[in-house]
């Protein structure tokens, strides 16, 4: 079975759409090159460094969101357990640990196969879903990396439901 290779012309470069969205929302950004843009977003717990990359070969916008937690080597295994527990709950994207740097990163992609152009709404949802995941689990990563808390206990401490009114 052969797959046909068809080239599509796009109306605009996908990273240009991301730049327009960043401008419209007054986000701080830096256009690193034709195929990459970095956006700084301040969350409740930390500042997030979000990188959008256009990967022409795969026709995909890749989002990588890093935050300032350095996992000590002694806590790598427990952090990997936490990543596994969290990732099985996520519908979109996933968390990775870059062991060589001890850095935790959230990653997800937007597939634009067949020459599709991204919309500003897709870009905003891509970013907001990444930030929601990071904000939700940031403290669990902190507990696991910086204390002797187990992955299960760290996750339980951030995923509790409140009942009643204060």
C-alpha positions in Angstrom: 0.0 0.0 0.0 1.4 3.4 -1.0 0.5 6.6 0.6 0.2 9.6 -1.7 2.3 12.6 -0.7 0.2 15.7 -1.4 1.5 19.2 -0.7 -1.0 21.8 0.5 -0.7 25.6 0.4 -1.6 27.2 3.7 -3.2 30.6 3.9 -0.8 31.7 6.6 2.1 30.3 8.6 0.7 28.6 11.8 3.1 30.5 14.1 1.8 33.8 12.6 -1.6 32.8 14.0 -0.1 32.2 17.4 1.7 35.5 17.3 -1.6 37.3 16.5 -3.3 35.6 19.4 -0.4 36.6 21.7 -0.7 40.2 20.5 -4.5 40.3 20.9 -4.2 38.9 24.5 -1.2 41.2 25.4 0.9 38.2 26.3 4.6 38.6 26.6 6.2 36.7 23.7 9.4 36.3 21.7 9.4 35.0 18.1 12.5 32.7 18.2 12.4 32.0 14.5 10.0 31.4 11.6 8.8 28.1 13.2 8.9 28.9 16.9 7.4 31.4 19.4 7.9 31.5 23.2 5.3 33.0 25.5 5.6 33.8 29.2 2.5 33.3 31.3 2.1 34.0 35.0 0.0 31.4 36.8 -1.1 31.2 40.4 1.9 29.1 41.5 4.7 30.1 39.1 5.7 31.5 35.8 5.2 29.2 32.8 7.5 29.2 29.8 5.4 28.1 26.8 7.0 27.2 23.5 5.0 26.7 20.3 6.9 25.0 17.5 5.6 24.4 13.9 6.8 21.0 12.7 6.2 21.1 8.9 7.1 17.5 8.3 4.3 16.3 10.6 1.9 19.2 10.0 1.7 19.8 13.7 1.9 22.6 16.2 3.8 21.3 19.2 3.4 23.0 22.6 5.9 22.6 25.4 5.2 24.2 28.8 8.0 24.2 31.4 8.0 25.6 34.9 10.6 26.2 37.6 10.9 22.9 39.5 14.2 21.2 39.5 13.8 17.5 40.5 16.7 16.3 42.6 18.2 13.0 41.4 17.2 11.3 44.7 13.5 12.1 43.9 13.5 11.1 40.2 11.8 7.7 40.7 9.0 9.1 42.9 8.5 11.9 40.4 8.2 9.4 37.6 5.6 7.6 39.6 3.7 10.9 40.0 4.0 11.5 36.3 2.4 8.1 35.6 -0.5 8.7 38.0 -1.2 12.2 36.5 -0.8 11.2 32.8 -3.4 8.4 33.2 -5.9 11.0 34.2 -5.3 13.5 31.4 -7.4 13.6 28.3 -5.1 15.9 26.3 -1.3 16.2 26.5 1.1 14.6 29.0 3.9 15.5 31.4 7.5 14.5 30.9 10.6 14.5 33.1 13.8 15.5 31.3 16.1 13.5 33.6 19.3 15.2 32.4 18.0 18.6 33.5 15.6 17.5 36.2 12.9 19.5 34.5 9.2 18.8 34.3 7.4 19.7 31.1 3.8 19.5 29.8 3.5 18.7 26.1 0.7 18.4 23.6 0.2 18.9 19.9 -2.4 20.3 17.4 -2.5 18.2 14.3 -3.2 20.2 11.1 -2.9 17.5 8.5 -4.1 18.2 5.0 -3.2 21.8 4.9 -5.5 22.9 7.7 -4.9 26.3 9.2 -5.1 26.8 13.0 -7.8 29.2 14.3 -7.2 31.6 17.1 -9.7 29.7 19.2 -7.7 26.4 18.7 -4.5 28.2 19.8 -6.2 29.7 22.9 -7.7 26.3 23.9 -4.3 24.6 23.3 -2.6 27.1 25.7 -5.4 27.2 28.3 -5.7 23.4 28.6 -1.9 23.2 29.1 -1.9 25.9 31.7 -4.9 24.3 33.5 -3.0 21.0 33.7 0.1 22.7 35.0 -1.7 24.8 37.6 -3.7 21.7 38.8 -0.6 19.5 39.4 2.1 22.0 40.1 1.9 21.6 43.9 2.0 17.8 43.6 5.2 18.1 41.7 6.6 20.5 44.3 5.6 18.1 47.2 7.2 15.1 45.5 10.4 16.9 44.3 11.1 18.9 47.5 9.9 16.8 50.3 9.7 13.1 51.2 6.0 12.9 50.2 5.0 9.9 48.1 3.5 10.4 44.6 0.1 9.1 45.7 0.0 11.3 48.8 1.2 14.4 46.8 -1.5 13.7 44.2 -4.2 13.2 46.8 -3.3 16.5 48.5 -4.1 18.5 45.3 -7.1 16.5 44.0 -9.4 16.8 46.9 -13.0 18.0 46.6 -14.5 20.4 49.0 -18.1 20.0 50.1 -20.4 22.6 51.6 -20.1 26.4 51.9 -17.8 28.5 53.9 
